[in-house]
């Protein structure tokens, strides 16, 4: 799904994260009964041979509680997708601000929304759109953007999300340095999601997809995906928070194009800490905390997946680093506070096969 927030949509606090794998073995309770009605797997639903007409789409109601809007209703709330209603756009489509209430349909709760219109020539196709509806339609969590509804008429594919007022982490990190301390981070971008492996299991994908600069090397090279692949991607985001740099930045000298390649050799060298940490933090951080965060990123980005920590270990390491110890302007801690809320908490309906493990989302 496009972020209702980043360069694609500036309305969701998402960790500029493209969620690629949700690690869970059991969805919401009602799924057990719904399987009797439709025993296809998520991979079946994403298969190109899956019918595109929405006999397909009528089955969404089996899996979700989201609202099926008409195209006319969404045209109404966006003033026919007027240009001054645009929140953002990207390869997957354009997002517009709208407002739903009882004037749109009797019984609707009044609230602002973000309406994503799928680009017919874009990167996200029907199957990604369908996957996004089904994943977000049945998952509810404080750190997941809420899908309110969808529209599927003829060749039109639209999604309606909750509107997020405070923007994206990408916006704050790379454009406007601001206080994220009281924000609630939300994950979005579920269009490429699929049920992934659990514990030490491996999933092999024949369709390697994801955002360049964030995907684990073993996934890119072989299609092999484990929960440790998610940890690698989280490590990239942690690096971005520490350095204030993008994962891939072609505007920098050639040796610094790839953030991971440039920074990882320096992460365990205390003498090079100042070369790494974002200068905009202006020294307002604990050196010891910064060193621990850098060390954590180092292990998250290990080439060997088995050398990477579990996400539960990541949480245990980061949470103590949020303490400011009385320092009034601890900017590093504010960033780490945002980090621990975006990718390290289990989704309530999920179960893990490894004791103490938590579901991880591959972060963009």
C-alpha positions in Angstrom: 0.0 0.0 0.0 1.2 3.4 -0.6 2.0 5.3 2.6 -0.7 7.8 3.4 2.4 9.7 4.4 5.8 9.5 2.7 6.7 10.7 -0.7 3.7 8.8 -1.9 1.3 10.0 0.7 2.1 12.7 3.2 -0.6 11.7 5.7 0.5 8.6 7.6 3.2 8.3 10.3 4.8 5.3 8.8 8.5 4.5 9.1 8.9 5.0 5.3 8.4 1.4 5.6 7.2 -0.9 2.9 5.8 -3.9 4.8 6.6 -6.9 2.8 6.1 -9.8 5.1 3.7 -10.3 8.0 4.8 -13.2 10.2 1.7 -14.8 11.5 0.1 -18.3 11.5 -3.4 -17.4 12.6 -5.4 -14.4 11.5 -8.4 -13.0 13.3 -10.7 -15.5 15.0 -13.4 -15.3 12.3 -11.0 -16.6 9.7 -11.5 -20.2 10.9 -15.1 -20.1 9.8 -14.4 -18.1 6.7 -11.9 -20.8 5.5 -14.9 -23.1 5.0 -16.4 -20.5 2.6 -13.1 -20.0 0.7 -10.1 -22.2 1.2 -7.7 -20.3 -1.1 -4.5 -19.1 0.4 -3.2 -15.6 0.2 -0.7 -16.7 -2.5 -3.6 -18.1 -4.5 -5.2 -14.7 -4.3 -2.1 -13.0 -5.5 -1.6 -15.4 -8.4 -1.9 -13.8 -11.8 -4.4 -16.5 -12.9 -6.8 -15.5 -10.1 -9.9 -14.0 -11.7 -9.8 -10.3 -11.8 -13.5 -9.7 -11.8 -14.8 -9.4 -8.3 -16.6 -12.4 -7.7 -13.0 -12.0 -6.4 -14.0 -8.7 -4.9 -17.3 -9.9 -3.4 -15.2 -12.3 -1.3 -13.5 -9.4 0.4 -16.5 -9.2 2.8 -15.7 -12.7 4.0 -12.3 -11.6 5.2 -12.8 -8.0 6.3 -15.0 -5.5 8.0 -14.1 -2.6 5.6 -16.7 -0.6 3.7 -17.3 -1.1 0.0 -17.6 2.4 -1.4 -18.9 3.3 -4.8 -16.7 5.3 -7.2 -19.3 8.1 -7.1 -19.1 8.3 -3.3 -15.3 8.7 -3.5 -15.5 11.2 -6.3 -17.9 13.2 -4.2 -15.7 13.4 -1.1 -12.6 14.3 -3.1 -14.4 16.8 -5.3 -13.8 14.6 -8.4 -10.2 14.0 -7.3 -9.4 17.7 -7.5 -5.7 18.6 -7.7 -5.8 20.7 -4.5 -7.0 17.6 -2.6 -3.8 15.7 -3.4 -1.8 14.6 -0.4 0.9 12.9 -2.3 1.7 10.5 -5.1 4.2 7.8 -6.2 4.6 4.8 -8.4 1.6 3.1 -6.9 -0.9 5.9 -7.2 -2.1 9.3 -6.0 -3.6 9.9 -2.6 -6.4 12.5 -2.0 -7.8 13.9 1.2 -11.5 13.4 1.7 -14.2 13.6 4.4 -16.9 11.0 4.9 -20.1 11.5 6.9 -23.8 10.8 6.7 -24.1 13.0 3.7 -22.1 10.4 1.8 -24.0 7.4 3.3 -26.3 7.1 6.2 -24.7 5.7 9.2 -21.1 6.6 8.3 -19.0 8.1 11.1 -17.8 11.6 10.3 -14.0 11.6 9.8 -11.3 12.7 7.4 -9.8 10.0 5.2 -7.0 9.5 2.7 -8.2 8.0 -0.6 -5.6 6.2 -2.7 -6.3 5.8 -6.4 -4.3 3.0 -7.9 -2.3 4.1 -11.0 -3.3 1.7 -13.8 0.2 2.0 -15.2 1.9 1.9 -11.8 3.9 -0.6 -9.8 1.0 -2.0 -7.9 -1.4 -4.2 -9.7 -4.7 -5.8 -9.0 -3.3 -8.6 -6.9 -1.3 -6.3 -4.7 -4.3 -4.1 -4.3 -6.4 -7.2 -3.3 -3.7 -8.4 -0.9 -3.6 -5.0 0.8 -7.4 -5.0 1.3 -7.4 -8.5 2.8 -4.4 -7.9 5.1 -5.4 -4.5 6.5 -9.1 -5.4 6.4 -8.6 -8.0 9.2 -5.7 -6.7 11.2 -6.2 -4.1 13.9 -3.3 -2.7 15.9 -2.3 0.8 17.2 0.8 0.7 15.0 -1.0 -0.3 11.7 -2.7 2.3 9.6 -6.4 1.5 9.5 -8.1 0.6 6.3 -11.6 2.0 6.3 -12.8 0.9 2.9 -12.2 0.2 -0.8 -13.7 0.6 -4.2 -13.6 -1.8 -7.1 -15.6 -0.8 -10.1 -14.6 -1.8 -13.7 -10.9 -1.2 -13.8 -10.9 1.3 -11.0 -9.1 0.3 -7.7 -9.2 2.6 -4.7 -8.4 2.3 -1.0 -9.7 4.5 1.8 -7.5 4.9 4.9 -7.7 6.8 8.1 -6.1 10.2 7.7 -2.9 10.7 9.7 -2.4 14.4 10.7 1.2 14.3 11.7 2.9 13.2 8.5 5.5 10.5 8.0 8.8 9.7 9.6 10.5 10.2 6.3 9.1 13.7 6.2 10.4 14.5 9.7 13.7 12.8 9.2 14.7 14.0 5.8 12.7 17.3 5.4 11.7 18.7 8.8 13.4 17.7 12.0 10.7 17.7 14.6 9.6 16.2 17.9 8.3 12.7 17.3 8.1 11.9 21.0 4.3 12.0 21.4 3.5 10.5 18.0 2.1 7.1 17.3 4.0 5.4 14.5 1.9 3.5 11.9 2.9 0.9 9.3 1.4 0.9 5.9 2.4 -0.4 2.4 0.8 -3.8 2.5 0.4 -4.2 -1.2 3.3 -6.6 -1.5 2.5 -8.5 1.7 2.1 -12.2 2.0 2.0 -14.8 4.7 5.6 -15.4 5.5 7.6 -17.9 7.5 7.8 -18.2 11.3 10.6 -18.9 13.6 13.5 -20.5 11.8 11.4 -21.5 8.8 12.2 -20.3 5.3 10.0 -19.1 2.6 11.2 -19.1 -1.0 9.6 -16.4 -3.2 9.7 -16.6 -7.0 8.7 -13.0 -7.2 11.3 -11.0 -5.3 9.9 -7.6 -4.6 10.7 -4.7 -2.3 12.4 -1.4 -2.0 16.0 -1.2 -3.2 18.3 -0.5 -0.2 16.1 -2.2 2.4 15.7 -5.8 1.4 18.0 -8.4 3.0 20.8 -9.6 0.6 19.8 -13.3 0.9 16.3 -12.4 -0.2 17.4 -10.3 -3.1 19.9 -13.0 -4.3 17.9 -16.2 -3.7 14.3 -15.3 -2.8 14.8 -17.0 0.6 12.9 -15.2 3.3 12.9 -15.7 7.1 12.0 -13.5 10.0 15.7 -12.5 10.1 15.3 -10.9 6.7 12.9 -8.5 8.4 15.5 -7.8 11.0 17.9 -6.7 8.3 15.4 -4.3 6.9 14.7 -2.9 10.3 18.4 -2.3 10.7 18.4 -0.2 7.6 15.7 2.1 9.1 17.7 2.2 12.4 20.7 3.4 10.4 18.6 6.1 8.8 17.5 7.3 12.2 21.1 7.4 13.5 22.6 9.0 10.5 19.8 11.2 9.1 20.7 9.7 5.7 18.6 7.8 3.2 19.3 4.2 2.5 20.2 5.0 -1.1 21.4 8.5 -2.0 22.9 9.0 -5.4 23.6 12.7 -4.6 26.5 11.8 -2.3 30.0 10.6 -3.3 30.0 7.2 -5.0 31.3 5.4 -1.9 28.4 6.8 0.1 25.6 5.9 -2.3 24.6 2.9 -0.2 24.1 3.7 3.5 24.7 0.2 4.6 27.9 -0.3 2.6 29.3 3.1 3.8 28.3 2.9 7.5 28.4 -0.7 8.6 32.2 -1.0 8.7 32.3 2.0 11.1 29.5 1.0 13.4 31.7 -0.9 16.0 34.4 1.7 15.9 33.8 4.2 18.8 36.4 6.6 17.3 34.2 7.0 14.2 30.9 7.7 16.0 30.9 11.4 15.1 31.3 10.5 11.4 28.1 8.5 11.6 25.6 10.3 13.9 23.4 12.9 12.3 25.0 16.3 12.9 21.6 17.8 13.2 21.3 16.1 16.6 23.8 18.7 17.7 25.4 16.6 20.4 22.1 16.2 22.2 22.4 12.5 22.9 24.2 10.0 25.2 27.4 8.8 23.6 26.9 5.4 25.3 23.4 5.1 24.0 24.5 6.0 20.5 27.2 3.4 20.6 24.7 0.7 21.7 22.3 1.7 19.0 25.1 1.5 16.4 26.2 -1.9 17.7 22.6 -3.1 17.4 22.4 -1.9 13.8 25.7 -3.7 13.1 24.3 -7.0 14.1 20.9 -6.4 12.5 22.8 -5.9 9.2 24.9 -9.0 9.4 25.3 -10.8 6.1 24.7 -14.1 7.9 20.9 -14.2 8.8 21.6 -16.4 11.8 23.9 -13.8 13.3 21.0 -11.2 13.4 19.1 -10.8 16.6 15.4 -11.5 17.0 13.0 -8.5 17.0 12.3 -9.3 20.7 16.0 -8.8 21.3 15.9 -5.5 19.4 13.1 -4.2 21.6 15.0 -5.2 24.8 18.1 -3.3 23.5 16.3 -0.2 22.3 13.8 0.4 25.2 16.5 1.4 27.8 18.0 3.8 25.3 14.9 5.9 25.3 15.6 7.1 28.8 16.8 10.7 28.8 18.4 10.7 32.3 17.3 14.3 32.9 18.9 15.8 29.8 16.2 18.3 28.6 16.7 18.0 24.8 17.6 14.4 24.1 17.0 14.2 20.4 18.5 10.8 19.8 16.1 9.3 22.4 13.1 10.9 20.6 14.1 9.1 17.4 14.6 5.8 19.2 11.2 6.2 20.8 9.7 6.3 17.3 11.8 3.3 16.3 10.7 0.9 19.0 7.0 1.7 18.2 7.1 0.9 14.5 8.4 -2.6 14.1 8.9 -4.4 17.3 5.5 -5.0 18.7 3.4 -8.2 18.1 0.1 -7.9 16.3 -2.4 -9.3 18.8 -3.8 -11.9 16.5 -0.4 -13.3 15.5 1.4 -16.3 16.9 5.0 -17.2 16.7 6.6 -20.6 16.6 9.7 -19.5 18.5 9.5 -18.8 22.3 9.9 -15.1 22.9 9.9 -14.2 19.2 7.6 -11.5 18.0 6.2 -11.0 14.5 8.3 -8.7 12.4 7.4 -6.6 9.5 9.9 -6.1 6.7 10.5 -2.4 6.8 11.2 -0.2 4.0 
